[in-house]
Amino acid sequence: MNDILNAQLTIPFANEKHAKIVYETLRVDQEPRKNLIQRQLSLQSNLLIINWSAKESRILRVSCQSILEHINSILNTIQAFELD
């Protein structure tokens, strides 16, 4: 099967500051299998938008799950250290 699979996830954050922290943290991590999956991040105000294109559904699922785990970890860190 040579079809390309696409997925998009839009995540709203409480404010632009939190969205930017998550975006800046995630954007430096590249997909380990660049030949099988592409990921693009963008930021619009307090919205993080993630687009994927993959050659295999399993690779797409693993990437989506991984990024959600990273976001959860980043948000837990923000909550633990934020002084506001």
CORRAMO-V892847 format. One record per pair of residues at least 24 apart in sequence whose C-alpha atoms are under 10 Angstrom apart, sorted by the first residue. I is the first residue (numbers start at 1). J is the second residue. Records with the same first field share a line. If there is no record, write none. Layout:
I: J + J
This chain:
1: 55 + 56
2: 55 + 56
3: 54 + 55 + 56
4: 36 + 37 + 52 + 53 + 54 + 55 + 56 + 57
5: 37 + 52 + 53 + 54 + 55 + 56 + 57 + 60
6: 37 + 38 + 39 + 51 + 52 + 53 + 54 + 55 + 57 + 60
7: 39 + 50 + 51 + 52 + 53 + 54 + 60 + 61 + 64
8: 39 + 40 + 41 + 49 + 50 + 51 + 52 + 53 + 64
9: 41 + 47 + 48 + 49 + 50 + 51 + 52 + 64
10: 41 + 42 + 43 + 44 + 47 + 48 + 49 + 50 + 51
11: 43 + 46 + 47 + 48 + 49 + 50 + 71
12: 44 + 45 + 46 + 47 + 48 + 49
13: 45 + 46 + 47 + 48 + 75
14: 46 + 47
15: 45 + 46 + 47
16: 43 + 44 + 45 + 46 + 47 + 48
17: 45 + 46
18: 46 + 47 + 48 + 74 + 75 + 78 + 79
19: 43 + 44 + 45 + 46 + 47 + 48 + 75
20: 44 + 45 + 46 + 47 + 48
21: 74 + 75 + 78
22: 48 + 70 + 71 + 72 + 73 + 74 + 75 + 78
23: 47 + 48 + 49 + 50 + 71
25: 70 + 71 + 74
26: 67 + 70 + 71 + 74
29: 67
31: 63
32: 63
33: 59 + 63
36: 60
37: 63
38: 63
39: 63 + 64
